Amino acid sequence: MNASVLHPPNNWHLSDAVIGNVVQRARATPDLTRFSIAPSRLRTAEPQEPLQVRAWKKPRLTEVVQVGKAEPEPRSKVETTVNEKNTNSGNVASLIALGKESLREARRQNQRRYRKKQHDNMVSLEQETNKLQLQIEQLEQRRRAISPTVRGDDCYWSVVVEYFRLFKLGLMEQPSTQQLPSNATPAKDISSAQLNLLWSKLAQDVALNEGRGVDAVIYSWRRASFWFQDFRLELEDLHKEGANALVAVTKTSFTITERTLRNVFPGIWDDRESEAGYALVNKLLGQRIVMRGTTFFEWDPTRSLVSSLIAQSDLLTPVLRLLGCLKDVERVFGKAIISPDFHWTSSS
């Protein structure tokens, strides 16, 4: 039994009886050396690197991996995993929907803010337009007043316009004493331009609200300018009335001070120690009065002079607005030297 075919790897497990029953082949093993191969069919093999043969090592028991069939997971665990996946999917979908809704709400809010801003801009533009329109009308009235249709050195239009231009702030020079001087008015206390206009364009017997003459006009202006602080007279409109008359629409403003209360409203000033008088003084002191009024100019064409100058203003309305009670208004004007229509009383 020299042939390797009859020597299996596990020959030590076979008994001698089994081996002895095996019959040896009668046919001899073919001799491979008798076969020849033509040199032309041989390929010249390219030189290859020698193979490196690693020594075989017996695997350790710790490195042996046992491969077997995995045991199936319990059904409850699988169902729990599926439920968790479904829950997570539902939460993700809810978050996506919530995000989309938030974006839509943000867009709606932006649109509302944009529309509100546009509306506010429109309202603001309308208000500004109305203000500009009112200013245009006022400037147009002043333009008509300053630029009358009839011109000339002796024209009563130009005389009236010049009168308001020179006396818009009252008398230009005030007396330095605390007490107002008598009716006699020295020329040095008045601006030369104002004085020249009064003596050259007003008749010597010009009619006023109280009295006659140029001196009465000067005295009236001195009281108003001296007793009313920051006096201002503005011409807002001027129009013709009749053949030889002009009507000027005016706005008069001034500030009430202690001098005003002491000289013009002596009744409440003397009663300032009482509770009622003290309350009235506090309500009026330091307030800015704005009055609307008219001034009537009558022109004498034969002499080319102003023959009548009658002015009135609504002092009652702003005082009533400050006091809020007609009874208090009556107390204020009870002993005043000026009337509610801004006329100096005869007692003054």
One Martini backbone bead per residue (centre of mass of N, CA, C, O) as a GRO file, in nm:
protein
  348
    1MET     BB    1   0.068   0.057   0.027
    2ASN     BB    2   0.217   0.312  -0.144
    3ALA     BB    3  -0.015   0.457  -0.239
    4SER     BB    4  -0.178   0.766  -0.181
    5VAL     BB    5  -0.475   0.684  -0.239
    6LEU     BB    6  -0.477   0.464   0.013
    7HIS     BB    7  -0.428   0.738   0.202
    8PRO     BB    8  -0.611   0.880   0.399
    9PRO     BB    9  -0.642   1.111   0.649
   10ASN     BB   10  -0.833   0.882   0.818
   11ASN     BB   11  -0.677   0.597   0.858
   12TRP     BB   12  -0.694   0.554   1.177
   13HIS     BB   13  -1.012   0.473   1.161
   14LEU     BB   14  -0.924   0.220   1.020
   15SER     BB   15  -0.923  -0.096   0.980
   16ASP     BB   16  -0.758  -0.378   0.879
   17ALA     BB   17  -0.997  -0.513   0.741
   18VAL     BB   18  -1.066  -0.297   0.542
   19ILE     BB   19  -0.793  -0.275   0.407
   20GLY     BB   20  -0.776  -0.576   0.323
   21ASN     BB   21  -1.033  -0.565   0.117
   22VAL     BB   22  -0.866  -0.409  -0.070
   23VAL     BB   23  -0.815  -0.381  -0.408
   24GLN     BB   24  -0.573  -0.372  -0.627
   25ARG     BB   25  -0.479  -0.238  -0.897
   26ALA     BB   26  -0.388  -0.349  -1.220
   27ARG     BB   27  -0.357  -0.072  -1.320
   28ALA     BB   28  -0.147   0.147  -1.413
   29THR     BB   29  -0.007   0.438  -1.383
   30PRO     BB   30   0.025   0.694  -1.562
   31ASP     BB   31   0.273   0.836  -1.764
   32LEU     BB   32   0.345   1.177  -1.796
   33THR     BB   33   0.617   1.173  -1.962
   34ARG     BB   34   0.498   1.084  -2.253
   35PHE     BB   35   0.398   1.357  -2.273
   36SER     BB   36   0.397   1.628  -2.516
   37ILE     BB   37   0.491   1.970  -2.582
   38ALA     BB   38   0.489   2.222  -2.778
   39PRO     BB   39   0.683   2.498  -2.791
   40SER     BB   40   0.474   2.698  -2.937
   41ARG     BB   41   0.249   2.661  -2.697
   42LEU     BB   42   0.433   2.807  -2.525
   43ARG     BB   43   0.443   3.038  -2.272
   44THR     BB   44   0.592   3.317  -2.169
   45ALA     BB   45   0.643   3.388  -1.861
   46GLU     BB   46   0.625   3.617  -1.653
   47PRO     BB   47   0.786   3.750  -1.413
   48GLN     BB   48   0.737   3.668  -1.078
   49GLU     BB   49   0.677   3.700  -0.778
   50PRO     BB   50   0.729   3.555  -0.505
   51LEU     BB   51   0.560   3.374  -0.298
   52GLN     BB   52   0.415   3.423   0.010
   53VAL     BB   53   0.436   3.204   0.279
   54ARG     BB   54   0.244   3.149   0.538
   55ALA     BB   55   0.214   3.049   0.841
   56TRP     BB   56   0.021   2.828   0.995
   57LYS     BB   57  -0.236   2.885   1.227
   58LYS     BB   58  -0.390   2.807   1.504
   59PRO     BB   59  -0.675   2.866   1.617
   60ARG     BB   60  -0.826   3.014   1.859
   61LEU     BB   61  -1.085   2.987   2.070
   62THR     BB   62  -1.144   3.304   2.087
   63GLU     BB   63  -1.168   3.323   1.751
   64VAL     BB   64  -1.416   3.160   1.747
   65VAL     BB   65  -1.704   3.168   1.540
   66GLN     BB   66  -2.037   3.126   1.595
   67VAL     BB   67  -2.267   3.022   1.355
   68GLY     BB   68  -2.607   3.108   1.363
   69LYS     BB   69  -2.929   3.127   1.435
   70ALA     BB   70  -3.123   3.381   1.493
   71GLU     BB   71  -3.317   3.497   1.725
   72PRO     BB   72  -3.619   3.604   1.758
   73GLU     BB   73  -3.791   3.863   1.835
   74PRO     BB   74  -4.017   3.982   2.011
   75ARG     BB   75  -4.333   4.099   1.939
   76SER     BB   76  -4.353   4.338   2.137
   77LYS     BB   77  -4.094   4.478   2.045
   78VAL     BB   78  -4.176   4.525   1.754
   79GLU     BB   79  -4.432   4.689   1.809
   80THR     BB   80  -4.291   4.916   1.964
   81THR     BB   81  -4.112   5.009   1.732
   82VAL     BB   82  -4.341   5.076   1.535
   83ASN     BB   83  -4.482   5.283   1.716
   84GLU     BB   84  -4.243   5.474   1.740
   85LYS     BB   85  -4.222   5.537   1.440
   86ASN     BB   86  -4.507   5.650   1.408
   87THR     BB   87  -4.480   5.872   1.619
   88ASN     BB   88  -4.243   6.018   1.489
   89SER     BB   89  -4.385   6.075   1.223
   90GLY     BB   90  -4.616   6.243   1.347
   91ASN     BB   91  -4.436   6.463   1.476
   92VAL     BB   92  -4.304   6.561   1.218
   93ALA     BB   93  -4.567   6.640   1.075
   94SER     BB   94  -4.656   6.846   1.290
   95LEU     BB   95  -4.409   7.031   1.268
   96ILE     BB   96  -4.443   7.101   0.972
   97ALA     BB   97  -4.727   7.222   0.994
   98LEU     BB   98  -4.652   7.437   1.206
   99GLY     BB   99  -4.441   7.584   1.032
  100LYS     BB  100  -4.633   7.664   0.803
  101GLU     BB  101  -4.833   7.824   0.980
  102SER     BB  102  -4.626   8.029   1.083
  103LEU     BB  103  -4.555   8.146   0.808
  104ARG     BB  104  -4.840   8.240   0.734
  105GLU     BB  105  -4.877   8.427   0.980
  106ALA     BB  106  -4.635   8.609   0.919
  107ARG     BB  107  -4.738   8.706   0.646
  108ARG     BB  108  -5.002   8.831   0.749
  109GLN     BB  109  -4.869   9.036   0.938
  110ASN     BB  110  -4.704   9.182   0.724
  111GLN     BB  111  -4.948   9.271   0.559
  112ARG     BB  112  -5.086   9.434   0.782
  113ARG     BB  113  -4.853   9.631   0.832
  114TYR     BB  114  -4.837   9.738   0.545
  115ARG     BB  115  -5.129   9.846   0.527
  116LYS     BB  116  -5.108  10.035   0.772
  117LYS     BB  117  -4.877  10.205   0.665
  118GLN     BB  118  -5.023  10.303   0.413
  119HIS     BB  119  -5.258  10.435   0.564
  120ASP     BB  120  -5.090  10.633   0.733
  121ASN     BB  121  -4.966  10.779   0.493
  122MET     BB  122  -5.231  10.881   0.375
  123VAL     BB  123  -5.324  11.042   0.620
  124SER     BB  124  -5.075  11.224   0.638
  125LEU     BB  125  -5.103  11.346   0.355
  126GLU     BB  126  -5.381  11.471   0.398
  127GLN     BB  127  -5.304  11.655   0.631
  128GLU     BB  128  -5.080  11.809   0.484
  129THR     BB  129  -5.261  11.910   0.256
  130ASN     BB  130  -5.453  12.074   0.434
  131LYS     BB  131  -5.241  12.260   0.553
  132LEU     BB  132  -5.139  12.374   0.284
  133GLN     BB  133  -5.410  12.485   0.192
  134LEU     BB  134  -5.444  12.681   0.428
  135GLN     BB  135  -5.182  12.839   0.376
  136ILE     BB  136  -5.254  12.930   0.094
  137GLU     BB  137  -5.502  13.093   0.172
  138GLN     BB  138  -5.359  13.286   0.364
  139LEU     BB  139  -5.153  13.392   0.157
  140GLU     BB  140  -5.365  13.496  -0.039
  141GLN     BB  141  -5.487  13.703   0.151
  142ARG     BB  142  -5.226  13.861   0.195
  143ARG     BB  143  -5.178  13.929  -0.098
  144ARG     BB  144  -5.439  14.092  -0.135
  145ALA     BB  145  -5.368  14.293   0.092
  146ILE     BB  146  -5.082  14.387  -0.023
  147SER     BB  147  -5.216  14.366  -0.334
  148PRO     BB  148  -5.385  14.586  -0.457
  149THR     BB  149  -5.560  14.704  -0.729
  150VAL     BB  150  -5.506  14.983  -0.607
  151ARG     BB  151  -5.277  15.248  -0.672
  152GLY     BB  152  -5.103  15.478  -0.456
  153ASP     BB  153  -5.015  15.720  -0.234
  154ASP     BB  154  -5.342  15.801  -0.164
  155CYS     BB  155  -5.435  15.526  -0.116
  156TYR     BB  156  -5.627  15.338   0.108
  157TRP     BB  157  -5.495  15.067   0.072
  158SER     BB  158  -5.201  15.148   0.140
  159VAL     BB  159  -5.265  15.269   0.416
  160VAL     BB  160  -5.369  15.012   0.557
  161VAL     BB  161  -5.125  14.832   0.508
  162GLU     BB  162  -4.922  15.020   0.654
  163TYR     BB  163  -5.056  15.019   0.927
  164PHE     BB  164  -5.012  14.707   0.985
  165ARG     BB  165  -4.706  14.703   0.947
  166LEU     BB  166  -4.631  14.912   1.181
  167PHE     BB  167  -4.855  14.775   1.410
  168LYS     BB  168  -4.793  14.460   1.465
  169LEU     BB  169  -4.618  14.542   1.755
  170GLY     BB  170  -4.697  14.809   1.800
  171LEU     BB  171  -4.516  15.007   1.963
  172MET     BB  172  -4.175  15.052   1.934
  173GLU     BB  173  -4.197  15.243   2.191
  174GLN     BB  174  -4.155  15.246   2.540
  175PRO     BB  175  -4.209  15.328   2.844
  176SER     BB  176  -4.011  15.307   3.145
  177THR     BB  177  -4.238  15.328   3.320
  178GLN     BB  178  -4.490  15.186   3.510
  179GLN     BB  179  -4.658  15.431   3.451
  180LEU     BB  180  -4.885  15.564   3.256
  181PRO     BB  181  -4.917  15.824   3.090
  182SER     BB  182  -5.073  16.051   2.963
  183ASN     BB  183  -5.223  16.164   2.678
  184ALA     BB  184  -4.964  16.281   2.637
  185THR     BB  185  -4.737  16.232   2.348
  186PRO     BB  186  -4.434  16.201   2.282
  187ALA     BB  187  -4.241  16.163   1.999
  188LYS     BB  188  -3.996  15.996   2.126
  189ASP     BB  189  -4.188  15.729   2.194
  190ILE     BB  190  -4.212  15.713   1.879
  191SER     BB  191  -4.205  15.616   1.581
  192SER     BB  192  -4.162  15.793   1.299
  193ALA     BB  193  -4.330  15.620   1.103
  194GLN     BB  194  -4.586  15.607   1.274
  195LEU     BB  195  -4.629  15.910   1.314
  196ASN     BB  196  -4.645  15.992   1.014
  197LEU     BB  197  -4.894  15.826   0.942
  198LEU     BB  198  -5.097  15.949   1.142
  199TRP     BB  199  -5.058  16.258   1.053
  200SER     BB  200  -5.094  16.206   0.726
  201LYS     BB  201  -5.363  15.980   0.715
  202LEU     BB  202  -5.516  16.121   0.945
  203ALA     BB  203  -5.755  16.276   1.075
  204GLN     BB  204  -5.798  16.506   1.327
  205ASP     BB  205  -6.117  16.382   1.355
  206VAL     BB  206  -6.096  16.096   1.406
  207ALA     BB  207  -6.282  15.811   1.452
  208LEU     BB  208  -6.346  15.614   1.737
  209ASN     BB  209  -6.441  15.416   1.985
  210GLU     BB  210  -6.287  15.643   2.172
  211GLY     BB  211  -6.314  15.924   2.045
  212ARG     BB  212  -6.086  16.177   1.906
  213GLY     BB  213  -5.808  16.165   1.725
  214VAL     BB  214  -5.468  16.108   1.721
  215ASP     BB  215  -5.413  16.099   2.026
  216ALA     BB  216  -5.613  15.867   2.083
  217VAL     BB  217  -5.466  15.657   1.915
  218ILE     BB  218  -5.198  15.662   2.067
  219TYR     BB  219  -5.309  15.594   2.350
  220SER     BB  220  -5.429  15.319   2.277
  221TRP     BB  221  -5.160  15.190   2.187
  222ARG     BB  222  -5.005  15.224   2.455
  223ARG     BB  223  -5.179  15.049   2.633
  224ALA     BB  224  -5.162  14.785   2.469
  225SER     BB  225  -4.841  14.767   2.462
  226PHE     BB  226  -4.791  14.794   2.783
  227TRP     BB  227  -5.012  14.578   2.910
  228PHE     BB  228  -4.942  14.383   2.668
  229GLN     BB  229  -4.767  14.114   2.614
  230ASP     BB  230  -4.666  14.041   2.311
  231PHE     BB  231  -4.784  14.212   2.093
  232ARG     BB  232  -5.012  14.117   1.812
  233LEU     BB  233  -5.085  14.218   1.465
  234GLU     BB  234  -5.290  14.065   1.208
  235LEU     BB  235  -5.337  14.044   0.860
  236GLU     BB  236  -5.578  13.840   0.677
  237ASP     BB  237  -5.790  14.057   0.553
  238LEU     BB  238  -5.909  14.254   0.257
  239HIS     BB  239  -6.203  14.455   0.198
  240LYS     BB  240  -6.457  14.596   0.030
  241GLU     BB  241  -6.699  14.860   0.153
  242GLY     BB  242  -6.819  15.020  -0.058
  243ALA     BB  243  -6.683  15.311  -0.177
  244ASN     BB  244  -6.513  15.420   0.118
  245ALA     BB  245  -6.443  15.116   0.233
  246LEU     BB  246  -6.270  14.907   0.478
  247VAL     BB  247  -6.212  14.556   0.572
  248ALA     BB  248  -6.037  14.409   0.840
  249VAL     BB  249  -5.891  14.101   0.913
  250THR     BB  250  -5.801  13.991   1.243
  251LYS     BB  251  -5.516  13.904   1.469
  252THR     BB  252  -5.492  13.896   1.823
  253SER     BB  253  -5.206  13.893   2.055
  254PHE     BB  254  -5.136  13.798   2.406
  255THR     BB  255  -5.001  13.836   2.741
  256ILE     BB  256  -5.072  13.764   3.070
  257THR     BB  257  -4.996  13.973   3.339
  258GLU     BB  258  -4.961  14.157   3.616
  259ARG     BB  259  -5.000  14.422   3.463
  260THR     BB  260  -5.267  14.347   3.338
  261LEU     BB  261  -5.429  14.295   3.600
  262ARG     BB  262  -5.371  14.570   3.747
  263ASN     BB  263  -5.481  14.765   3.495
  264VAL     BB  264  -5.728  14.601   3.350
  265PHE     BB  265  -5.798  14.394   3.619
  266PRO     BB  266  -5.849  14.519   3.925
  267GLY     BB  267  -6.062  14.346   4.067
  268ILE     BB  268  -5.906  14.065   4.085
  269TRP     BB  269  -5.641  14.179   4.199
  270ASP     BB  270  -5.762  14.291   4.470
  271ASP     BB  271  -5.895  13.979   4.516
  272ARG     BB  272  -5.643  13.770   4.553
  273GLU     BB  273  -5.677  13.689   4.864
  274SER     BB  274  -5.895  13.532   4.784
  275GLU     BB  275  -6.006  13.239   4.669
  276ALA     BB  276  -6.145  13.331   4.405
  277GLY     BB  277  -5.931  13.538   4.309
  278TYR     BB  278  -5.690  13.341   4.305
  279ALA     BB  279  -5.807  13.149   4.090
  280LEU     BB  280  -5.830  13.358   3.860
  281VAL     BB  281  -5.536  13.446   3.847
  282ASN     BB  282  -5.418  13.160   3.782
  283LYS     BB  283  -5.578  13.121   3.511
  284LEU     BB  284  -5.455  13.393   3.363
  285LEU     BB  285  -5.169  13.371   3.427
  286GLY     BB  286  -4.967  13.338   3.134
  287GLN     BB  287  -5.169  13.366   2.912
  288ARG     BB  288  -5.266  13.317   2.573
  289ILE     BB  289  -5.421  13.550   2.362
  290VAL     BB  290  -5.670  13.493   2.098
  291MET     BB  291  -5.806  13.712   1.849
  292ARG     BB  292  -6.091  13.800   1.666
  293GLY     BB  293  -6.128  14.058   1.404
  294THR     BB  294  -6.214  14.406   1.318
  295THR     BB  295  -6.149  14.683   1.079
  296PHE     BB  296  -6.272  15.012   1.018
  297PHE     BB  297  -6.236  15.202   0.711
  298GLU     BB  298  -6.277  15.549   0.638
  299TRP     BB  299  -6.286  15.742   0.344
  300ASP     BB  300  -6.178  16.072   0.243
  301PRO     BB  301  -6.168  16.193  -0.078
  302THR     BB  302  -6.128  16.503  -0.037
  303ARG     BB  303  -5.865  16.457   0.171
  304SER     BB  304  -5.718  16.178   0.178
  305LEU     BB  305  -5.847  16.045   0.451
  306VAL     BB  306  -5.898  15.908   0.755
  307SER     BB  307  -6.218  15.929   0.931
  308SER     BB  308  -6.236  15.616   1.028
  309LEU     BB  309  -6.158  15.397   1.331
  310ILE     BB  310  -6.292  15.071   1.382
  311ALA     BB  311  -6.245  14.839   1.652
  312GLN     BB  312  -6.275  14.473   1.701
  313SER     BB  313  -6.272  14.203   1.954
  314ASP     BB  314  -6.274  13.865   2.081
  315LEU     BB  315  -6.241  13.830   2.430
  316LEU     BB  316  -6.454  13.631   2.546
  317THR     BB  317  -6.379  13.347   2.437
  318PRO     BB  318  -6.092  13.296   2.565
  319VAL     BB  319  -6.180  13.349   2.859
  320LEU     BB  320  -6.398  13.129   2.874
  321ARG     BB  321  -6.202  12.896   2.812
  322LEU     BB  322  -6.031  12.936   3.073
  323LEU     BB  323  -6.268  12.939   3.295
  324GLY     BB  324  -6.565  12.788   3.223
  325CYS     BB  325  -6.738  13.051   3.332
  326LEU     BB  326  -6.963  13.311   3.335
  327LYS     BB  327  -6.929  13.411   3.624
  328ASP     BB  328  -6.622  13.462   3.601
  329VAL     BB  329  -6.637  13.656   3.362
  330GLU     BB  330  -6.800  13.872   3.510
  331ARG     BB  331  -6.581  13.929   3.724
  332VAL     BB  332  -6.356  14.018   3.532
  333PHE     BB  333  -6.543  14.256   3.380
  334GLY     BB  334  -6.662  14.433   3.606
  335LYS     BB  335  -6.369  14.622   3.664
  336ALA     BB  336  -6.286  14.670   3.386
  337ILE     BB  337  -6.124  14.875   3.115
  338ILE     BB  338  -6.239  14.641   2.933
  339SER     BB  339  -6.411  14.488   2.691
  340PRO     BB  340  -6.516  14.199   2.527
  341ASP     BB  341  -6.455  14.384   2.242
  342PHE     BB  342  -6.198  14.564   2.292
  343HIS     BB  343  -6.285  14.822   2.467
  344TRP     BB  344  -6.247  15.115   2.602
  345THR     BB  345  -6.355  15.258   2.866
  346SER     BB  346  -6.466  15.556   2.997
  347SER     BB  347  -6.314  15.520   3.283
  348SER     BB  348  -6.013  15.511   3.145
   0.00000   0.00000   0.00000
